[in-house]
Amino acid sequence: MNIRITQFFISGTIYVTSGLKYPKLVLDKYVFTVTVKYENKTQWTCSRNNSRKHEKRCGARLVTCGKTVHLLNKHNHDPVVDDKELRKMIPQLVTIIRGVQ
């Protein structure tokens, strides 16, 4: 019998920049921007997905619902935020659901 774990839950910290129109979310030093807002959840894509200046667009995305963050896909680039920038942002403790890929 083969058992495969497809996702796991951990407590973690996300960082948010203030801004009602264009907020940004940082997880694991990667920046995400809002794609779609629904009544009970928000979809985010990696900031490198939207930029024309990057040769390979990143397919990483996540969904937030309350204090839960569901991370989808992996990044195809190195982290873009340094510790100095993180100190300027607002930390929030959340439950992070990561899929095993």
ChimeraX attribute file (.defattr): number of C-alpha atoms within 10 A of each C-alpha:
attribute: neighborCount
match mode: 1-to-1
recipient: residues
	/A:1	3
	/A:2	3
	/A:3	5
	/A:4	7
	/A:5	7
	/A:6	9
	/A:7	12
	/A:8	10
	/A:9	13
	/A:10	10
	/A:11	11
	/A:12	16
	/A:13	17
	/A:14	20
	/A:15	20
	/A:16	19
	/A:17	15
	/A:18	12
	/A:19	8
	/A:20	7
	/A:21	7
	/A:22	10
	/A:23	12
	/A:24	19
	/A:25	23
	/A:26	22
	/A:27	18
	/A:28	12
	/A:29	17
	/A:30	18
	/A:31	19
	/A:32	23
	/A:33	20
	/A:34	19
	/A:35	15
	/A:36	11
	/A:37	12
	/A:38	8
	/A:39	6
	/A:40	8
	/A:41	14
	/A:42	16
	/A:43	18
	/A:44	22
	/A:45	21
	/A:46	24
	/A:47	21
	/A:48	23
	/A:49	18
	/A:50	15
	/A:51	12
	/A:52	9
	/A:53	8
	/A:54	10
	/A:55	9
	/A:56	12
	/A:57	17
	/A:58	19
	/A:59	16
	/A:60	19
	/A:61	21
	/A:62	23
	/A:63	20
	/A:64	18
	/A:65	13
	/A:66	11
	/A:67	11
	/A:68	17
	/A:69	24
	/A:70	17
	/A:71	18
	/A:72	18
	/A:73	14
	/A:74	15
	/A:75	16
	/A:76	12
	/A:77	11
	/A:78	8
	/A:79	12
	/A:80	12
	/A:81	14
	/A:82	10
	/A:83	8
	/A:84	8
	/A:85	9
	/A:86	16
	/A:87	10
	/A:88	11
	/A:89	16
	/A:90	14
	/A:91	16
	/A:92	11
	/A:93	12
	/A:94	16
	/A:95	17
	/A:96	21
	/A:97	19
	/A:98	18
	/A:99	15
	/A:100	12
	/A:101	8
